[in-house]
Amino acid sequence: MHFVKTEELKSGMRLASAIYDKQGEILYQRDSKLTSQEIMNIQNLGLIGIFVLESAEPAPPMTQEEVESERFQAMTVFSIQEELESIVKNTKAQKTDNIVSGIIKQYGHLENKITFYQSPRSKEDYIFKHILNTAILCAIITNRMNLKVEERLETVTAAVVHDVGKLELEAHIINKSELSESEAGLVHFKVVEGFEMIKQVYSNGSVIRRICEQAENALYSFRQGEFDRKQFEKSTQKYIGTRVLIVAEVFDTMTAMKAEKAPESGVKAIKYLRDHSDIFDSRVVDALSDSLNILSAGVSVELNTGDKALVITENERNILRPMILCFKDNTMMDLSNREFDDIEIIDIAKTMDNRHFMDRGNGTKTGE
């Protein structure tokens, strides 16, 4: 599958994920072929873009639990929007506890890995879907790390409210992929300003605020090239939720659809997090990668050699080093073996191999 901006959609493209309305009802089923009318309707929804399947790519199977998960997200994002707008307008929180308990109930007790689907986003709901996804990832990670119930609640609550200050920013800034130095400073200021509301609204607001504040300051200083690892480690010893929130927020930011550029794959996001272990706690990153289907059997990948391959067997110890089948010569390679230390997976492949697929709808070839 790959990401396509809304204005670049064409008739015949197939949806990689379903599109829901505010009530969690399906508007368009996964694997549906788009018509010109449906494209117009999707554009009217204000979506930035959607994920579509390749010409010859089968729709990946979904369990009933995954379908329910998509529906839950569609409904919860609007609850988050209403709650944060109430906090900004009235300095009152009415349903945060219900939102947090719902997220933890849905995602905080999982025993098996899940496929983390990025839902379509519009400029109007971008921030709320980012918040929801960050909270979901926090629930998943804290469960995998077997943290105390209190720490799970604090971390997921912090995720739900960590960007409340952004509601006072103009939409064009919130949706920009790359910010100027002055814009980044403005966003940071507004986010930090929003933490004062957190302290006022919640009985445990001082803890929630501390987690949010530590995460925001760490990420901002990291992006500015001023990150102090020793100070960060010292200040976050008491609040593991800070380290969880940082990893969850960056993973979602990297893999989410954006107005200005295509999202990164889960592979690239995990590699980035692992490459910057000074700020992204390796225990938290491992908990995240151990919870998601990123390089499971059947996934097509690109190698640093320029070749493409198919994942045959997942590596439970290191998801980036599975057993693969190289398409070029049908060679089997166990990347966990030191013999293949110089071979790396750099990304998910857009197509299964180097074939061209015939699109019988218009008689043209698609693919590489």
N, C-alpha and C positions, 0 to 999 in steps of 0.2 A: 504494500500500500504506500501511497505518498500523499503529501499535502498539496492541495490546489486552492489558490485564492478564489473567492467567490466570483470575481469578475472574469476569471479564466475557465470557469466550468463550461463543459460542452455536453450536448445531448449524447446519451449512450454511456456516459461515465456511471460507475456503480458505487454506491455508498459503502464505505468501510465500517461505518457505525450508524446506528439509528439516530434520528433527530426527534427530540421531544418538545412538548409545550410546557407551560408553567405548571400544569397539573400533573405532569408526569405521563401524559398520554402520547403515544407515538404518532408523529406526523408523517415520518418517512421511515420505512423499514430498512434495516441493514441489507445490503446486496441489491437494493432497488436501482433500476436503471433510470437515470435522469432524463426527463423530457424538457423541452424549452419552457413549458409552463411551470414545471417544478423548479427549474433553475431560477425563474423569475420570482417564484414564491420564496425560495431560499434567500435570494438577494434582498427581498423585502423584509426578511427576518433580521437583517443587519449583521449576519454572520461574517466574520473575517474570512473564513474559508472552511473547508471540510477535508477529511481524509477519504480518498477514493482508492478502489482496488485496481491493480494492474489488469490489462486486457485479459490475460489468461489465468489470473490469480483467483483461486477459489476463496469464498468467504470463510474465514476461520470459524470453527465451531464455537458456539457459546452455550454455557450451561444455564439453567434456569436461575441459578444464583447470580450469574453475571448480568443477566437481563434485569433482574430485580435491583441489582446494584446500580445499573444505568438509570433506572426509573427513580431510585432513591436520590441519586445525585441531582436529577432534573428538578425534583421538588425541593430539596434541601437548599439549593443555591438561592432560591427566592426567599426562603426563611432567613437566610443569612443577610440578604440584602435588606429586608425589612428590619431586622434587628439592628444592624449597624446604622441604618438611617435614623432609627429611633434613638440610638445612643448619641448620635451627632446632634439631632434636633432637640431631644428632651432630656438628655443625660440619664436615660433610663434603659435598663436591660430587662426584657420580659421573658424571652424564650431561649437565652443562651444555654442554660442548663439542659433544656430539652434537645437543642441542636447537638450539643456535645455528647450527651448520652446516646442519642441516635447514631452518631458517627462511630462511637466506640462500640455500640451494640452490633453495628453492621460490619465494622472492619477491625475492631480491637480484640477479637478472639479467634482469628483465623489460624488454622493449623497448616494449611497448604498454601503454596504460592498462588498468586492471582495475576491475571493480565491487567495492567493498569491502562485503561483506555482514556485518552484525552478527548473530552467532548467538545463539539464546536463552540466557539466563543464569538460574541459580538463585542463591539466597542463599549456598549452599555453594560454588559454583564461580565466583562473580562476580569475585573478586580474580584468580583464575588466568586467566580469559578476558580480563580487562583487561590483564594482563601479556602474554599471548600476542599480543593485537591491537596493543599498543604496540610489541612487538618486531617484528611484521610490518611495521608502518608505518615503523619505523626502518630495516629492511632495504630497503624500497621507496624511502625518501627518500635514504639514503646511496648507493644505486645510481644514482638520478637525478642526484645531485650529483657522481657519479663520484669519491667519496672513496677514499683509499688502502685496501687490503685490511685493514691493521691497524686503521684507524679504523672500518671497518665492523664488524669483529669486536668491538672494544671497545664500540661503541655498542649493538649488538644484545645483547651480554652484559649491559651495564648495564640495558637494558630488561627482560631476563629476571629480574634479581634486585633491581630498584630498590624493590620493595614488600615485600621479604621480612620487614621489621619489622612489617608489618600482620598477619602470621599470629598475633601475640600479642595482637591486639585482639579484642574481642567482636564477633560477627557483626552485631549490630544497629547498631553504629557504622560498620562497613565498608560496609554497604548503604544508609546514609542519604544522601539527595541533598543535604540541607542540614544542616550541622553547627553547633552552638552554638560560641561562642568557646572555651569550655573543651574541648569535644570536638575541635575543630580543633587546639588546642594539644596534646592528648593524641596524636592521630594523628601530628602532626609529630614529637613526641618519640619515638614508637615507630619511625617510619620512620628517623629519624636514628640511633637506637640500633641498628637492624638493619645499618647500614653497617659497624659494627665486625666483624660476622660476615663480610662480603664481603672485608674486608682479610685476615682470617685464612684464608679458604677458598681464594682464588685466587692464583696466582703473580704475576699482574699486578693484584692486588687494589687496590693504591694508585691506579692509573689508573681502574679501574672504580668504586671508591669515590668518587673525585673527581668523576667525571661525575654519579653519582647524587646526591651531596651538593650539588653546585652547582645541579642541576635542582630538587631538593626545596626548598632554601633560597630560590631565586629565585621559585618558584611560591608558597611560603608567604608570603614578604614581599609579593608582588604582591597576594595575596588579602587581606592585612592592611593594604594601602594604604601599605606602607613600602618599596616597591621602589626601588632606586637603580640607575638605568640605567647610569650611568658606571662604577660599581663592577662591575656585571654584565658589561659589555662588556670591561672590563679583565681580569676573572678568567676569562672563558671564551675568550679569544683562543687559548689553547693547545689547548682541547678543543671542537672543533666538535660532538662527540657530545652535549654538554650541551644545545646549542640544538636539536639534532634530537630528543632525548628529550623536551624540554619540549613541542614542537609535537605530537609523536606522542601523548604522554600526554593532553594536553588535547583533541585531536581525538577520541580514542577515548572519553574521559570524557563529552564532550558528545553523541556520537552513539549511545552504548550505552543499552540498555534499563535502566530503573531501577525500584525498587520504588515510589517516591513520585510520579514524574512521567514523562511521555512523553519519549522521546529527541529531541534536536534533529536536523535534517536536515544533510547534508553542506554544503549551501548556507549555513545559518546558522553552522555551525562555521567554515567558511572566512572568512566575513565577520567573525566575531568575531576570528579570528587576525589578519586584515589590519588590523582597526581598532585593534589593540594591538601595533603594530610595535615599541614600546619594549622588549618582552620576547620577542615572537615574531619571530625573524629572518625578514625578507621572503624571503630566498633559500631558506630551509628551507620556508616556507609555499608558495612557488611550486613547489618541487620536489614537494611533496605534492599540490598541486592539479593539477600536470601529469601526475601518475601515476594519478589516479583518475577514473573516469567519474562526474562529479557533475552536469553540465548538458550531457549529450550529446543528440543529435537524438532526438526522441520523448518527451522528458521534459516533463511538464505543470507549469507554474509559476504562482505568484501574484505579481502586480505591486504596487508601492506605490500604484497608482491604484485598487486594489480589483478590477481585472480579472484574468482568467486567460488564459494563453497557452500555446502549444506551442513548444518549442525546435525550430527547423528546421535550423540549422547551428551547430555548436559553434564557439566562438571560442578558438583555440589560444593566443592571446596573453593573453587575459583571460577565464577561464571564466565570469565573472559577467556578461559583456556579449555574449551570443550573438545570432544572428538568430532572431526569434520571430514566431509568427503569433498575433495577438490574437483570441480566440474571439468577442468582442463584435461586431466588424465585419469580421472576416477581413483586418485590416490587417497587412501585413508590416513589421516594424521591425528594423533592424540596430542593436542597442544600442551597437555600437562607433562608430557615427556620432554626432558631437557634437549633431546635431539632436535626439537622444533622451537627452541628458544627464540630464534630469529624470525619466526612467523607470528604475526599478530592479526587479530581481528580489529579492523578500524571502524567498521560501521555495519549497519544492516543494509543488505542489497535491495535495490528497488525492484529488480526482476530476478527470477530464479536463476537465469544464466545468460549467455550471450545470444540466445535465439532471437529472431524477429517473430512477432506474433501478427497474424493477419486479422485485421478488424473487418469482419465481413459486412459490417454495417455501411462502411463507406469505401471498402476496397483498398485501404491503405495499410501500410505496415507500421507497427508501433513497437516500441522496445528500444534497445540500444542502437 
